[in-house]
């Protein structure tokens, strides 16, 4: 029975219609929701966004200021998670393009306090590479600008 359940989960995730999005492709309600979670300022724009499930439940994104992930448990509020790293606090971004059959690709974010979290994404090889490369370039640009002052 457990094998059948695992196969069903794999099939559901592989048939998912979720895609990498931008600020322009996200629904206005999604952006308002993310702002209400306290993960986005009024002047910030989401550069790339991906959800493993529904946008109201799970999100992975980055802006010109920060990298964020959230999980809002629909049944148990104590399981809610929001993780944020402002670029000035990021010391390492490590992509993992081969996490195994049942997992999404991800970038492990390491902060200056030693804590880590993952930003997940899925899509075509080109979409995933774009997601990761733009994230790294945005971080490097932000850090370089902050060091100049």
N, CA and C atoms as an extended XYZ file, in Angstrom:
447
Properties=species:S:1:pos:R:3:atomname:S:1:resname:S:1:resid:I:1 pbc="F F F"
N         0.819       -1.205        0.000 N   UNK     1
C         0.000        0.000        0.000 CA  UNK     1
C         0.859        1.263        0.000 C   UNK     1
N         1.970        1.236        0.764 N   UNK     2
C         2.845        2.404        0.807 CA  UNK     2
C         3.465        2.675       -0.547 C   UNK     2
N         3.798        1.617       -1.298 N   UNK     3
C         4.387        1.802       -2.625 CA  UNK     3
C         3.385        2.456       -3.570 C   UNK     3
N         2.135        2.060       -3.475 N   UNK     4
C         1.097        2.655       -4.317 CA  UNK     4
C         0.939        4.133       -3.983 C   UNK     4
N         0.952        4.485       -2.697 N   UNK     5
C         0.834        5.886       -2.284 CA  UNK     5
C         1.992        6.713       -2.805 C   UNK     5
N         3.197        6.166       -2.713 N   UNK     6
C         4.374        6.879       -3.203 CA  UNK     6
C         4.280        7.105       -4.706 C   UNK     6
N         3.848        6.108       -5.436 N   UNK     7
C         3.690        6.238       -6.888 CA  UNK     7
C         2.660        7.316       -7.206 C   UNK     7
N         1.556        7.359       -6.476 N   UNK     8
C         0.536        8.377       -6.709 CA  UNK     8
C         1.074        9.776       -6.444 C   UNK     8
N         1.844        9.936       -5.384 N   UNK     9
C         2.442       11.241       -5.082 CA  UNK     9
C         3.373       11.665       -6.203 C   UNK     9
N         4.201       10.746       -6.673 N   UNK    10
C         5.128       11.054       -7.765 CA  UNK    10
C         4.358       11.459       -9.014 C   UNK    10
N         3.317       10.743       -9.334 N   UNK    11
C         2.510       11.055      -10.521 CA  UNK    11
C         1.856       12.425      -10.368 C   UNK    11
N         1.299       12.719       -9.194 N   UNK    12
C         0.663       14.016       -8.975 CA  UNK    12
C         1.652       15.166       -9.137 C   UNK    12
N         2.854       15.020       -8.567 N   UNK    13
C         3.849       16.075       -8.689 CA  UNK    13
C         4.338       16.220      -10.123 C   UNK    13
N         4.504       15.111      -10.825 N   UNK    14
C         5.002       15.195      -12.196 CA  UNK    14
C         3.949       15.745      -13.150 C   UNK    14
N         2.684       15.626      -12.800 N   UNK    15
C         1.605       16.145      -13.650 CA  UNK    15
C         1.208       17.572      -13.258 C   UNK    15
N         1.888       18.122      -12.287 N   UNK    16
C         1.563       19.445      -11.783 CA  UNK    16
C         1.641       20.492      -12.894 C   UNK    16
N         0.753       21.437      -12.846 N   UNK    17
C         0.734       22.533      -13.809 CA  UNK    17
C         1.540       23.729      -13.308 C   UNK    17
N         2.185       23.599      -12.152 N   UNK    18
C         2.957       24.694      -11.586 CA  UNK    18
C         4.117       25.035      -12.502 C   UNK    18
N         4.414       26.323      -12.563 N   UNK    19
C         5.489       26.794      -13.418 CA  UNK    19
C         6.191       27.958      -12.745 C   UNK    19
N         7.377       28.247      -13.209 N   UNK    20
C         8.099       29.408      -12.718 CA  UNK    20
C         7.404       30.646      -13.259 C   UNK    20
N         7.154       31.601      -12.357 N   UNK    21
C         6.443       32.814      -12.746 CA  UNK    21
C         7.266       34.052      -12.412 C   UNK    21
N         6.798       35.186      -12.899 N   UNK    22
C         7.408       36.477      -12.598 CA  UNK    22
C         6.350       37.367      -11.949 C   UNK    22
N         6.751       38.551      -11.542 N   UNK    23
C         5.810       39.506      -10.962 CA  UNK    23
C         4.662       39.787      -11.930 C   UNK    23
N         4.964       39.842      -13.217 N   UNK    24
C         3.941       40.146      -14.220 CA  UNK    24
C         2.979       38.989      -14.473 C   UNK    24
N         3.434       37.751      -14.281 N   UNK    25
C         2.558       36.611      -14.557 CA  UNK    25
C         1.769       36.151      -13.334 C   UNK    25
N         2.186       36.573      -12.136 N   UNK    26
C         1.432       36.218      -10.933 CA  UNK    26
C         0.124       37.000      -10.876 C   UNK    26
N        -0.887       36.412      -10.295 N   UNK    27
C        -2.157       37.106      -10.102 CA  UNK    27
C        -1.980       38.196       -9.048 C   UNK    27
N        -2.727       39.274       -9.211 N   UNK    28
C        -2.687       40.375       -8.242 CA  UNK    28
C        -3.001       39.870       -6.841 C   UNK    28
N        -3.941       38.933       -6.726 N   UNK    29
C        -4.290       38.378       -5.418 CA  UNK    29
C        -3.125       37.612       -4.795 C   UNK    29
N        -2.329       36.943       -5.615 N   UNK    30
C        -1.150       36.233       -5.097 CA  UNK    30
C        -0.145       37.221       -4.513 C   UNK    30
N         0.090       38.320       -5.210 N   UNK    31
C         1.038       39.325       -4.735 CA  UNK    31
C         0.526       39.963       -3.444 C   UNK    31
N        -0.770       40.281       -3.390 N   UNK    32
C        -1.358       40.833       -2.158 CA  UNK    32
C        -1.201       39.852       -1.004 C   UNK    32
N        -1.427       38.582       -1.266 N   UNK    33
C        -1.299       37.540       -0.241 CA  UNK    33
C         0.129       37.488        0.305 C   UNK    33
N         1.110       37.518       -0.593 N   UNK    34
C         2.518       37.470       -0.182 CA  UNK    34
C         2.864       38.714        0.638 C   UNK    34
N         2.330       39.876        0.251 N   UNK    35
C         2.534       41.100        1.030 CA  UNK    35
C         1.915       40.955        2.419 C   UNK    35
N         0.727       40.368        2.485 N   UNK    36
C         0.061       40.168        3.777 CA  UNK    36
C         0.825       39.201        4.678 C   UNK    36
N         1.601       38.301        4.083 N   UNK    37
C         2.455       37.408        4.876 CA  UNK    37
C         3.671       38.145        5.428 C   UNK    37
N         3.896       39.383        4.975 N   UNK    38
C         5.035       40.174        5.420 CA  UNK    38
C         6.320       39.834        4.688 C   UNK    38
N         6.195       39.256        3.500 N   UNK    39
C         7.372       38.820        2.742 CA  UNK    39
C         7.703       39.710        1.549 C   UNK    39
N         6.972       40.798        1.401 N   UNK    40
C         7.152       41.647        0.232 CA  UNK    40
C         6.734       43.070        0.571 C   UNK    40
N         7.600       44.037        0.273 N   UNK    41
C         7.275       45.451        0.459 CA  UNK    41
C         6.489       45.964       -0.739 C   UNK    41
N         5.843       47.116       -0.561 N   UNK    42
C         5.060       47.700       -1.654 CA  UNK    42
C         5.906       48.021       -2.875 C   UNK    42
N         7.169       48.407       -2.676 N   UNK    43
C         8.029       48.804       -3.793 CA  UNK    43
C         8.805       47.635       -4.389 C   UNK    43
N         8.703       46.460       -3.795 N   UNK    44
C         9.436       45.284       -4.285 CA  UNK    44
C         8.674       44.579       -5.396 C   UNK    44
N         9.410       44.025       -6.310 N   UNK    45
C         8.837       43.209       -7.378 CA  UNK    45
C         9.446       41.814       -7.299 C   UNK    45
N         8.627       40.815       -7.471 N   UNK    46
C         9.103       39.439       -7.503 CA  UNK    46
C         9.779       39.194       -8.843 C   UNK    46
N        11.015       38.703       -8.785 N   UNK    47
C        11.756       38.427      -10.021 CA  UNK    47
C        11.374       37.054      -10.560 C   UNK    47
N        11.431       36.036       -9.705 N   UNK    48
C        10.999       34.680      -10.061 CA  UNK    48
C        10.253       34.085       -8.870 C   UNK    48
N         9.229       33.284       -9.172 N   UNK    49
C         8.387       32.644       -8.146 CA  UNK    49
C         8.070       31.228       -8.595 C   UNK    49
N         8.081       30.309       -7.634 N   UNK    50
C         7.657       28.936       -7.913 CA  UNK    50
C         6.946       28.380       -6.682 C   UNK    50
N         5.869       27.656       -6.905 N   UNK    51
C         5.154       26.971       -5.838 CA  UNK    51
C         5.072       25.485       -6.151 C   UNK    51
N         5.403       24.658       -5.143 N   UNK    52
C         5.278       23.212       -5.323 CA  UNK    52
C         3.828       22.745       -5.249 C   UNK    52
N         2.945       23.602       -4.770 N   UNK    53
C         1.563       23.207       -4.560 CA  UNK    53
C         0.660       24.356       -5.011 C   UNK    53
N        -0.075       24.945       -4.109 N   UNK    54
C        -0.903       26.116       -4.400 CA  UNK    54
C        -0.164       27.345       -3.872 C   UNK    54
N        -0.288       28.467       -4.565 N   UNK    55
C         0.404       29.680       -4.144 CA  UNK    55
C         0.029       30.130       -2.735 C   UNK    55
N        -1.185       29.807       -2.294 N   UNK    56
C        -1.623       30.187       -0.951 CA  UNK    56
C        -0.955       29.328        0.122 C   UNK    56
N        -0.391       28.211       -0.271 N   UNK    57
C         0.192       27.267        0.684 CA  UNK    57
C         1.716       27.292        0.644 C   UNK    57
N         2.286       27.294       -0.550 N   UNK    58
C         3.739       27.182       -0.669 CA  UNK    58
C         4.252       28.151       -1.724 C   UNK    58
N         5.389       28.778       -1.415 N   UNK    59
C         5.996       29.684       -2.366 CA  UNK    59
C         7.488       29.794       -2.160 C   UNK    59
N         8.206       29.939       -3.242 N   UNK    60
C         9.654       30.135       -3.262 CA  UNK    60
C         9.900       31.263       -4.247 C   UNK    60
N        10.557       32.336       -3.797 N   UNK    61
C        10.747       33.456       -4.710 CA  UNK    61
C        11.917       34.320       -4.281 C   UNK    61
N        12.309       35.210       -5.201 N   UNK    62
C        13.300       36.216       -4.860 CA  UNK    62
C        12.955       37.520       -5.549 C   UNK    62
N        13.429       38.592       -4.914 N   UNK    63
C        13.204       39.949       -5.394 CA  UNK    63
C        14.571       40.614       -5.552 C   UNK    63
N        14.592       41.918       -5.721 N   UNK    64
C        15.863       42.632       -5.757 CA  UNK    64
C        16.442       42.830       -4.355 C   UNK    64
N        15.672       42.503       -3.296 N   UNK    65
C        16.118       42.711       -1.918 CA  UNK    65
C        16.343       41.427       -1.122 C   UNK    65
N        15.606       40.367       -1.472 N   UNK    66
C        15.597       39.189       -0.607 CA  UNK    66
C        15.216       37.918       -1.338 C   UNK    66
N        15.466       36.798       -0.620 N   UNK    67
C        15.067       35.462       -1.061 CA  UNK    67
C        14.120       34.931        0.018 C   UNK    67
N        12.993       34.334       -0.398 N   UNK    68
C        11.987       33.879        0.572 CA  UNK    68
C        11.407       32.525        0.196 C   UNK    68
N        10.974       31.820        1.230 N   UNK    69
C        10.180       30.621        1.042 CA  UNK    69
C         9.123       30.595        2.141 C   UNK    69
N         7.962       30.055        1.826 N   UNK    70
C         6.926       29.926        2.859 CA  UNK    70
C         6.129       28.649        2.653 C   UNK    70
N         5.626       28.151        3.767 N   UNK    71
C         4.702       27.024        3.797 CA  UNK    71
C         3.622       27.389        4.801 C   UNK    71
N         2.388       27.470        4.346 N   UNK    72
C         1.255       27.787        5.209 CA  UNK    72
C         0.398       26.530        5.291 C   UNK    72
N         0.437       25.881        6.446 N   UNK    73
C        -0.281       24.620        6.626 CA  UNK    73
C        -1.774       24.908        6.762 C   UNK    73
N        -2.546       24.288        5.917 N   UNK    74
C        -3.992       24.552        5.895 CA  UNK    74
C        -4.734       23.961        7.096 C   UNK    74
N        -4.108       23.018        7.799 N   UNK    75
C        -4.777       22.375        8.926 CA  UNK    75
C        -4.152       22.675       10.282 C   UNK    75
N        -2.866       23.069       10.292 N   UNK    76
C        -2.173       23.238       11.561 CA  UNK    76
C        -1.260       24.459       11.481 C   UNK    76
N        -1.722       25.576       12.031 N   UNK    77
C        -0.997       26.841       11.973 CA  UNK    77
C         0.397       26.732       12.599 C   UNK    77
N         0.569       25.841       13.558 N   UNK    78
C         1.879       25.715       14.211 CA  UNK    78
C         2.950       25.169       13.263 C   UNK    78
N         2.531       24.632       12.115 N   UNK    79
C         3.486       24.112       11.137 CA  UNK    79
C         3.858       25.147       10.064 C   UNK    79
N         3.261       26.342       10.145 N   UNK    80
C         3.582       27.386        9.175 CA  UNK    80
C         5.061       27.747        9.256 C   UNK    80
N         5.652       28.020        8.097 N   UNK    81
C         7.059       28.422        8.034 CA  UNK    81
C         7.223       29.560        7.045 C   UNK    81
N         8.015       30.546        7.443 N   UNK    82
C         8.416       31.635        6.551 CA  UNK    82
C         9.907       31.833        6.779 C   UNK    82
N        10.673       31.764        5.703 N   UNK    83
C        12.116       31.960        5.813 CA  UNK    83
C        12.537       33.040        4.831 C   UNK    83
N        13.345       33.966        5.340 N   UNK    84
C        13.761       35.135        4.568 CA  UNK    84
C        15.263       35.315        4.707 C   UNK    84
N        15.890       35.693        3.609 N   UNK    85
C        17.293       36.109        3.646 CA  UNK    85
C        17.430       37.362        2.792 C   UNK    85
N        17.776       38.474        3.430 N   UNK    86
C        18.122       39.659        2.663 CA  UNK    86
C        19.497       39.399        2.062 C   UNK    86
N        19.730       39.910        0.860 N   UNK    87
C        20.980       39.601        0.159 CA  UNK    87
C        22.220       39.934        0.979 C   UNK    87
N        22.180       41.000        1.764 N   UNK    88
C        23.342       41.376        2.563 CA  UNK    88
C        23.686       40.312        3.606 C   UNK    88
N        22.722       39.448        3.938 N   UNK    89
C        22.925       38.391        4.930 CA  UNK    89
C        23.269       37.036        4.314 C   UNK    89
N        23.252       36.950        2.987 N   UNK    90
C        23.524       35.691        2.297 CA  UNK    90
C        25.029       35.559        2.063 C   UNK    90
N        25.585       34.400        2.467 N   UNK    91
C        27.011       34.175        2.219 CA  UNK    91
C        27.248       33.103        1.157 C   UNK    91
N        26.190       32.323        0.840 N   UNK    92
C        26.382       31.262       -0.147 CA  UNK    92
C        25.043       30.856       -0.760 C   UNK    92
N        25.059       30.610       -2.062 N   UNK    93
C        23.923       30.028       -2.780 CA  UNK    93
C        24.444       28.784       -3.482 C   UNK    93
N        23.882       27.637       -3.143 N   UNK    94
C        24.374       26.367       -3.699 CA  UNK    94
C        23.230       25.626       -4.404 C   UNK    94
N        23.238       25.626       -5.740 N   UNK    95
C        22.195       24.916       -6.494 CA  UNK    95
C        22.359       23.402       -6.399 C   UNK    95
N        21.235       22.694       -6.415 N   UNK    96
C        21.233       21.236       -6.507 CA  UNK    96
C        20.273       20.876       -7.639 C   UNK    96
N        20.850       20.467       -8.765 N   UNK    97
C        20.058       20.130       -9.942 CA  UNK    97
C        19.663       18.656       -9.985 C   UNK    97
N        20.187       17.844       -9.067 N   UNK    98
C        19.905       16.403       -9.050 CA  UNK    98
C        19.518       15.927       -7.653 C   UNK    98
N        18.394       16.399       -7.123 N   UNK    99
C        18.030       16.052       -5.753 CA  UNK    99
C        17.368       14.682       -5.588 C   UNK    99
N        17.143       13.973       -6.654 N   UNK   100
C        16.458       12.685       -6.577 CA  UNK   100
C        15.120       12.751       -7.286 C   UNK   100
N        14.569       11.602       -7.532 N   UNK   101
C        13.362       11.473       -8.344 CA  UNK   101
C        12.150       12.218       -7.774 C   UNK   101
N        11.955       12.197       -6.475 N   UNK   102
C        10.718       12.734       -5.898 CA  UNK   102
C        10.851       14.163       -5.394 C   UNK   102
N        11.986       14.812       -5.611 N   UNK   103
C        12.188       16.153       -5.086 CA  UNK   103
C        12.349       17.171       -6.205 C   UNK   103
N        11.992       18.412       -5.910 N   UNK   104
C        12.220       19.518       -6.839 CA  UNK   104
C        13.694       19.916       -6.783 C   UNK   104
N        14.158       20.546       -7.857 N   UNK   105
C        15.492       21.142       -7.834 CA  UNK   105
C        15.444       22.265       -6.803 C   UNK   105
N        16.598       22.627       -6.254 N   UNK   106
C        16.594       23.689       -5.255 CA  UNK   106
C        17.935       24.401       -5.191 C   UNK   106
N        17.899       25.557       -4.543 N   UNK   107
C        19.101       26.299       -4.200 CA  UNK   107
C        19.130       26.368       -2.683 C   UNK   107
N        20.233       25.920       -2.098 N   UNK   108
C        20.388       26.040       -0.646 CA  UNK   108
C        20.968       27.419       -0.345 C   UNK   108
N        20.264       28.171        0.484 N   UNK   109
C        20.661       29.526        0.871 CA  UNK   109
C        21.313       29.439        2.242 C   UNK   109
N        22.554       29.929        2.346 N   UNK   110
C        23.248       29.967        3.637 CA  UNK   110
C        23.387       31.423        4.055 C   UNK   110
N        22.934       31.700        5.277 N   UNK   111
C        22.994       33.053        5.817 CA  UNK   111
C        24.234       33.216        6.704 C   UNK   111
N        24.573       34.457        6.975 N   UNK   112
C        25.770       34.752        7.765 CA  UNK   112
C        25.682       34.213        9.192 C   UNK   112
N        24.478       33.932        9.694 N   UNK   113
C        24.342       33.347       11.027 CA  UNK   113
C        24.474       31.822       11.014 C   UNK   113
N        24.757       31.242        9.839 N   UNK   114
C        24.945       29.800        9.696 CA  UNK   114
C        23.679       29.029        9.365 C   UNK   114
N        22.519       29.671        9.446 N   UNK   115
C        21.266       28.984        9.120 CA  UNK   115
C        21.141       28.796        7.612 C   UNK   115
N        20.376       27.780        7.224 N   UNK   116
C        20.160       27.483        5.814 CA  UNK   116
C        18.680       27.211        5.563 C   UNK   116
N        18.281       27.402        4.333 N   UNK   117
C        16.963       26.967        3.873 CA  UNK   117
C        17.042       26.766        2.376 C   UNK   117
N        16.016       26.147        1.822 N   UNK   118
C        16.002       25.822        0.401 CA  UNK   118
C        14.919       26.590       -0.340 C   UNK   118
N        15.291       27.011       -1.538 N   UNK   119
C        14.352       27.606       -2.480 CA  UNK   119
C        14.173       26.583       -3.595 C   UNK   119
N        12.963       26.069       -3.728 N   UNK   120
C        12.688       25.005       -4.700 CA  UNK   120
C        12.127       25.578       -5.995 C   UNK   120
N        12.383       24.849       -7.074 N   UNK   121
C        11.813       25.219       -8.364 CA  UNK   121
C        11.765       23.980       -9.246 C   UNK   121
N        10.916       24.025      -10.237 N   UNK   122
C        10.829       22.960      -11.218 CA  UNK   122
C        10.413       23.559      -12.548 C   UNK   122
N        10.704       22.861      -13.607 N   UNK   123
C        10.386       23.322      -14.951 CA  UNK   123
C        11.330       22.654      -15.927 C   UNK   123
N        11.455       23.245      -17.090 N   UNK   124
C        12.402       22.721      -18.063 CA  UNK   124
C        13.814       23.034      -17.580 C   UNK   124
N        14.787       22.378      -18.182 N   UNK   125
C        16.181       22.630      -17.814 CA  UNK   125
C        16.515       24.111      -17.993 C   UNK   125
N        16.080       24.703      -19.099 N   UNK   126
C        16.361       26.115      -19.383 CA  UNK   126
C        15.687       27.033      -18.358 C   UNK   126
N        14.447       26.725      -17.973 N   UNK   127
C        13.742       27.546      -16.983 CA  UNK   127
C        14.429       27.484      -15.620 C   UNK   127
N        14.854       26.295      -15.242 N   UNK   128
C        15.526       26.124      -13.953 CA  UNK   128
C        16.872       26.855      -13.960 C   UNK   128
N        17.625       26.710      -15.028 N   UNK   129
C        18.910       27.408      -15.128 CA  UNK   129
C        18.714       28.918      -15.082 C   UNK   129
N        17.683       29.415      -15.747 N   UNK   130
C        17.374       30.846      -15.713 CA  UNK   130
C        17.033       31.278      -14.289 C   UNK   130
N        16.168       30.524      -13.603 N   UNK   131
C        15.776       30.825      -12.228 CA  UNK   131
C        17.019       30.977      -11.360 C   UNK   131
N        17.913       29.980      -11.425 N   UNK   132
C        19.103       29.959      -10.581 CA  UNK   132
C        20.094       31.045      -10.992 C   UNK   132
N        20.384       31.160      -12.280 N   UNK   133
C        21.374       32.137      -12.738 CA  UNK   133
C        20.965       33.574      -12.429 C   UNK   133
N        19.705       33.899      -12.630 N   UNK   134
C        19.233       35.250      -12.333 CA  UNK   134
C        19.285       35.489      -10.820 C   UNK   134
N        18.958       34.477      -10.016 N   UNK   135
C        19.049       34.621       -8.559 CA  UNK   135
C        20.484       34.944       -8.142 C   UNK   135
N        21.429       34.197       -8.657 N   UNK   136
C        22.836       34.392       -8.288 CA  UNK   136
C        23.325       35.765       -8.759 C   UNK   136
N        22.976       36.152       -9.985 N   UNK   137
C        23.376       37.467      -10.490 CA  UNK   137
C        22.759       38.598       -9.665 C   UNK   137
N        21.501       38.445       -9.279 N   UNK   138
C        20.824       39.459       -8.473 CA  UNK   138
C        21.505       39.585       -7.113 C   UNK   138
N        21.835       38.463       -6.497 N   UNK   139
C        22.540       38.470       -5.212 CA  UNK   139
C        23.907       39.140       -5.344 C   UNK   139
N        24.684       38.729       -6.338 N   UNK   140
C        26.028       39.296       -6.520 CA  UNK   140
C        25.956       40.802       -6.782 C   UNK   140
N        25.001       41.218       -7.594 N   UNK   141
C        24.842       42.644       -7.883 CA  UNK   141
C        24.477       43.400       -6.614 C   UNK   141
N        23.573       42.863       -5.821 N   UNK   142
C        23.145       43.508       -4.588 CA  UNK   142
C        24.291       43.613       -3.590 C   UNK   142
N        25.064       42.548       -3.447 N   UNK   143
C        26.189       42.546       -2.506 CA  UNK   143
C        27.248       43.544       -2.963 C   UNK   143
N        27.533       43.584       -4.251 N   UNK   144
C        28.535       44.506       -4.797 CA  UNK   144
C        28.103       45.955       -4.568 C   UNK   144
N        26.826       46.242       -4.805 N   UNK   145
C        26.311       47.596       -4.597 CA  UNK   145
C        26.407       47.970       -3.118 C   UNK   145
N        26.021       47.039       -2.234 N   UNK   146
C        26.059       47.321       -0.796 CA  UNK   146
C        27.490       47.531       -0.298 C   UNK   146
N        28.471       46.865       -0.904 N   UNK   147
C        29.858       47.018       -0.469 CA  UNK   147
C        30.456       48.330       -0.949 C   UNK   147
N        29.880       48.938       -1.960 N   UNK   148
C        30.424       50.176       -2.492 CA  UNK   148
C        30.096       51.358       -1.582 C   UNK   148
N        29.160       51.204       -0.665 N   UNK   149
C        28.759       52.328        0.203 CA  UNK   149
C        29.303       52.189        1.581 C   UNK   149
